Amino acid sequence: MDAIIQSIIQGLLLGGLYAGVGIGMSMIFGIVQITNLAHGDFLVLASFVSLFVMGALGLNPFLSLIIVIPVMFFIGYAVQTTMLNKVLTRGAEPPLLITFGFSIIIQNLLLYYFTANAQKLSTPLLLKSIAVTDNIRIPIMYLISCLAGVVIILLLSVYMRVTYQGKAIRATSDDNDAAQLMGVNIKRTYGIAMGISMMTAGVTGVMIGTLFNFYPSSGSTYLIIAFAVVVIGGIGSINGTLVAGFIFGLAQVVGGQILGATYQQLIGYIVLLIMLIFRPQGLFSK
């Protein structure tokens, strides 16, 4: 029983991080109507940017976010405004090809500058945990990563409902022609939305880098996780992304505890397939 409870705790904590992984992709698909195939690679890029900042300035992973977050926003804004905005009216294929191209470019640049060796963002918190009972513990770094994912989603929800720019993003998502008639700069709004998406990737990329080894080719793993969270939660739903992250994380960890660690990833994707069969629009689709 203690093992099951421990796996549930671990699954919930991992689910909060998964929600942070998926929210950027969900946001861009819901607003700009493009599938960012480089989302996982941008996330890994944030891990490497943090690694570089830590080595150059001697900061810990959390303080490196002071530099990682604005850098990722600038990259996202630049990519959207200089490239993606120019092909949005030409169908779904050109933006898809551009993001696929960025995926290849990022992987090869990281491979060139950092080699194919495993990397890790070192922090002493990784080895610390909170004892609930003799056999049940809460890993502190997993707890911080989960809280980071939840806080990202809560802040995004408030930002979208309270600020002018958030309302402009929602209006653009609903009807970009009407939003433009009301004075909203559509292309600039798309750029800001992509920048915010990359900011979320920056935070979750650093959190993942502290928990797991990462490589230049790790982006595909997190792209699949982001797809799963988006599909389960419903495209464009911020709250749905949070719930989907918890569901996916629980399915992986608890299923792995019951059937064996080798089935952990498989069980998560079985849940995804079940969702595609019975509710392909997701739990909270709009």
C-alpha positions as CSV (number, residue, x, y, z in Angstrom):
1,M,0.0,0.0,0.0
2,D,2.8,2.4,0.8
3,A,4.3,1.7,-2.6
4,I,1.0,2.6,-4.3
5,I,0.7,5.8,-2.3
6,Q,4.2,6.7,-3.1
7,S,3.6,6.1,-6.8
8,I,0.4,8.3,-6.7
9,I,2.4,11.1,-5.1
10,Q,5.1,10.7,-7.7
11,G,2.6,10.6,-10.5
12,L,0.9,13.8,-9.4
13,L,4.1,15.6,-9.0
14,L,5.3,14.5,-12.4
15,G,1.9,15.4,-13.8
16,G,2.2,19.0,-12.7
17,L,5.5,19.2,-14.7
18,Y,3.9,17.5,-17.7
19,A,1.2,20.2,-17.6
20,G,3.9,22.8,-17.9
21,V,5.4,21.0,-20.8
22,G,2.1,20.9,-22.7
23,I,0.7,24.4,-22.0
24,G,2.9,26.2,-24.5
25,M,2.0,23.9,-27.4
26,S,-1.7,24.0,-26.4
27,M,-1.6,27.8,-26.3
28,I,0.0,28.2,-29.8
29,F,-2.3,25.6,-31.4
30,G,-5.4,27.3,-29.9
31,I,-4.4,30.8,-30.8
32,V,-2.2,30.7,-33.9
33,Q,-3.6,27.4,-35.2
34,I,-0.2,25.9,-35.9
35,T,1.5,22.7,-34.6
36,N,4.9,23.6,-33.3
37,L,7.0,20.5,-34.0
38,A,10.0,22.2,-32.4
39,H,8.3,22.7,-29.1
40,G,10.3,19.9,-27.4
41,D,13.5,21.1,-28.9
42,F,12.9,24.6,-27.7
43,L,12.4,23.2,-24.2
44,V,15.7,21.3,-24.4
45,L,17.3,24.5,-25.8
46,A,16.2,26.2,-22.5
47,S,18.0,23.5,-20.6
48,F,21.2,24.1,-22.5
49,V,20.9,27.9,-22.1
50,S,20.6,27.3,-18.4
51,L,23.6,25.0,-18.5
52,F,25.6,27.7,-20.3
53,V,24.5,30.5,-17.9
54,M,25.4,28.3,-14.9
55,G,28.9,27.6,-16.3
56,A,29.5,31.2,-17.3
57,L,28.1,33.1,-14.3
58,G,28.2,30.4,-11.6
59,L,24.4,30.7,-10.9
60,N,22.2,27.8,-9.7
61,P,19.4,26.6,-12.1
62,F,16.7,28.7,-10.5
63,L,18.7,31.9,-10.7
64,S,19.5,31.1,-14.3
65,L,15.8,31.6,-15.1
66,I,16.4,35.3,-14.8
67,I,18.3,35.0,-18.1
68,V,16.6,32.0,-19.6
69,I,13.0,33.3,-19.5
70,P,13.7,36.6,-21.5
71,V,16.0,34.8,-23.9
72,M,13.3,32.3,-24.7
73,F,10.7,35.0,-25.1
74,F,12.9,36.9,-27.5
75,I,13.5,33.7,-29.6
76,G,9.8,32.8,-29.7
77,Y,8.8,36.4,-30.6
78,A,11.5,36.6,-33.3
79,V,10.6,33.2,-34.9
80,Q,6.9,34.1,-35.0
81,T,7.2,37.6,-36.4
82,T,10.0,37.1,-38.9
83,M,9.1,33.7,-40.3
84,L,5.8,32.1,-39.2
85,N,3.6,35.2,-39.6
86,K,4.6,35.4,-43.3
87,V,3.3,31.9,-44.2
88,L,0.1,31.7,-42.0
89,T,-2.1,32.5,-44.9
90,R,-0.6,29.7,-47.1
91,G,-2.2,26.7,-45.3
92,A,-1.0,24.4,-42.5
93,E,2.0,22.9,-44.3
94,P,4.5,25.9,-44.5
95,P,4.4,26.6,-40.7
96,L,4.7,22.9,-40.0
97,L,7.8,22.7,-42.3
98,I,9.3,25.8,-40.6
99,T,9.0,24.4,-37.1
100,F,10.3,21.0,-38.3
101,G,13.3,22.8,-39.8
102,F,13.9,24.6,-36.5
103,S,13.8,21.2,-34.7
104,I,16.6,19.9,-36.9
105,I,18.6,23.1,-36.7
106,I,18.4,23.3,-32.9
107,Q,19.4,19.6,-32.5
108,N,22.4,20.0,-34.7
109,L,23.6,23.2,-33.2
110,L,23.3,21.7,-29.7
111,L,25.1,18.6,-30.9
112,Y,27.9,20.8,-32.4
113,Y,28.5,23.0,-29.3
114,F,27.7,20.6,-26.5
115,T,28.4,17.1,-28.1
116,A,26.1,14.1,-27.6
117,N,27.1,13.6,-24.0
118,A,24.4,13.5,-21.3
119,Q,24.0,16.8,-19.4
120,K,22.4,17.6,-16.0
121,L,21.6,20.9,-14.2
122,S,23.1,20.2,-10.7
123,T,21.3,21.1,-7.6
124,P,21.5,19.7,-4.1
125,L,17.8,19.7,-3.8
126,L,17.6,16.7,-6.0
127,L,18.7,14.5,-3.2
128,K,16.4,15.9,-0.6
129,S,12.9,14.9,0.3
130,I,10.1,15.5,2.9
131,A,9.3,12.5,5.0
132,V,5.5,11.8,5.4
133,T,5.9,8.4,7.0
134,D,8.8,6.0,7.2
135,N,8.1,4.6,3.7
136,I,6.5,7.6,2.0
137,R,8.5,10.6,1.0
138,I,8.0,13.7,-1.2
139,P,11.0,14.5,-3.4
140,I,11.6,18.3,-3.0
141,M,12.8,18.8,-6.6
142,Y,9.7,17.0,-8.0
143,L,7.5,19.1,-5.7
144,I,9.2,22.4,-7.0
145,S,8.8,21.2,-10.6
146,C,5.1,20.4,-10.1
147,L,4.5,23.8,-8.4
148,A,6.3,25.5,-11.3
149,G,3.9,23.9,-13.8
150,V,0.8,24.7,-11.8
151,V,1.9,28.3,-11.2
152,I,2.6,28.8,-14.9
153,I,-0.9,27.7,-15.7
154,L,-2.5,29.8,-13.0
155,L,-0.6,32.9,-14.0
156,L,-1.5,32.3,-17.7
157,S,-5.1,32.0,-16.8
158,V,-5.1,35.2,-14.9
159,Y,-3.1,37.0,-17.6
160,M,-5.5,35.9,-20.3
161,R,-8.6,37.2,-18.3
162,V,-7.3,40.4,-16.7
163,T,-4.7,42.1,-19.0
164,Y,-5.4,43.9,-22.2
165,Q,-2.9,41.8,-24.1
166,G,-4.4,38.6,-22.7
167,K,-7.9,39.7,-23.9
168,A,-6.4,40.6,-27.3
169,I,-4.9,37.1,-27.5
170,R,-8.3,35.5,-26.6
171,A,-10.1,37.8,-29.1
172,T,-7.6,36.9,-31.8
173,S,-8.1,33.2,-31.1
174,D,-11.9,33.6,-31.4
175,D,-12.0,35.7,-34.5
176,N,-8.9,37.4,-35.8
177,D,-10.8,39.5,-38.4
178,A,-13.1,41.0,-35.7
179,A,-10.1,41.5,-33.4
180,Q,-8.3,43.3,-36.2
181,L,-11.3,45.6,-36.7
182,M,-11.2,46.5,-33.0
183,G,-7.6,47.7,-33.4
184,V,-5.7,44.5,-32.4
185,N,-2.4,44.1,-34.2
186,I,-2.8,40.4,-35.1
187,K,0.8,39.7,-36.1
188,R,2.2,41.3,-33.0
189,T,-0.3,39.4,-30.9
190,Y,0.8,36.2,-32.5
191,G,4.5,37.1,-31.7
192,I,3.7,37.8,-28.1
193,A,1.7,34.5,-27.8
194,M,4.7,32.6,-29.2
195,G,7.0,34.4,-26.9
196,I,4.9,33.5,-23.9
197,S,4.8,29.9,-25.1
198,M,8.6,29.9,-25.2
199,M,8.7,31.4,-21.7
200,T,6.8,28.4,-20.4
201,A,9.1,26.1,-22.3
202,G,12.0,27.9,-20.6
203,V,10.8,27.3,-17.1
204,T,9.9,23.7,-17.7
205,G,13.1,23.1,-19.6
206,V,15.1,24.1,-16.5
207,M,12.9,22.0,-14.2
208,I,13.4,19.0,-16.5
209,G,17.1,19.6,-16.6
210,T,17.4,19.4,-12.9
211,L,15.4,16.1,-12.7
212,F,16.6,14.1,-15.8
213,N,19.6,13.8,-18.0
214,F,19.1,15.6,-21.3
215,Y,20.8,15.4,-24.7
216,P,20.5,17.5,-27.9
217,S,18.1,14.8,-29.3
218,S,15.8,14.8,-26.2
219,G,13.3,17.2,-27.8
220,S,11.2,14.4,-29.4
221,T,10.5,12.8,-26.1
222,Y,9.0,16.0,-24.7
223,L,7.2,16.8,-27.9
224,I,5.3,13.5,-27.6
225,I,4.5,14.3,-24.0
226,A,3.2,17.7,-25.0
227,F,1.0,16.2,-27.7
228,A,-0.4,13.7,-25.2
229,V,-1.3,16.4,-22.7
230,V,-2.8,18.7,-25.4
231,V,-4.9,15.9,-26.8
232,I,-6.2,14.7,-23.4
233,G,-6.9,18.1,-22.1
234,G,-8.4,19.6,-25.2
235,I,-6.7,22.0,-27.6
236,G,-6.5,25.6,-26.3
237,S,-7.9,24.8,-22.8
238,I,-5.5,26.0,-20.1
239,N,-7.4,24.3,-17.3
240,G,-7.7,21.1,-19.4
241,T,-3.9,21.1,-19.8
242,L,-3.4,21.0,-16.1
243,V,-5.9,18.2,-15.6
244,A,-4.4,16.2,-18.5
245,G,-0.9,16.6,-17.1
246,F,-2.0,15.0,-13.8
247,I,-3.9,12.2,-15.7
248,F,-0.9,11.4,-17.9
249,G,1.6,11.5,-15.1
250,L,-0.5,9.3,-12.9
251,A,-1.1,6.8,-15.7
252,Q,2.6,6.5,-16.3
253,V,3.8,6.2,-12.7
254,V,1.0,4.2,-11.2
255,G,0.7,1.9,-14.2
256,G,4.5,1.4,-14.1
257,Q,4.3,0.5,-10.4
258,I,1.6,-2.1,-11.0
259,L,2.8,-3.6,-14.2
260,G,6.5,-2.9,-14.1
261,A,8.8,0.1,-15.0
262,T,9.3,-1.2,-18.6
263,Y,5.5,-0.5,-19.3
264,Q,5.5,3.0,-17.8
265,Q,5.6,4.9,-21.1
266,L,3.4,2.4,-22.9
267,I,0.6,2.8,-20.3
268,G,0.6,6.6,-20.7
269,Y,0.2,6.3,-24.4
270,I,-2.6,3.7,-24.1
271,V,-4.5,6.3,-22.1
272,L,-3.9,8.7,-25.0
273,L,-5.2,6.2,-27.5
274,I,-8.3,5.6,-25.4
275,M,-8.9,9.3,-25.3
276,L,-8.5,9.6,-29.1
277,I,-11.1,6.8,-29.6
278,F,-13.8,7.9,-27.2
279,R,-13.3,11.7,-26.9
280,P,-10.9,12.9,-29.6
281,Q,-11.7,16.6,-28.9
282,G,-10.3,16.2,-25.4
283,L,-11.8,16.6,-21.9
284,F,-12.1,20.4,-22.0
285,S,-12.1,21.4,-25.6
286,K,-13.6,24.7,-26.7
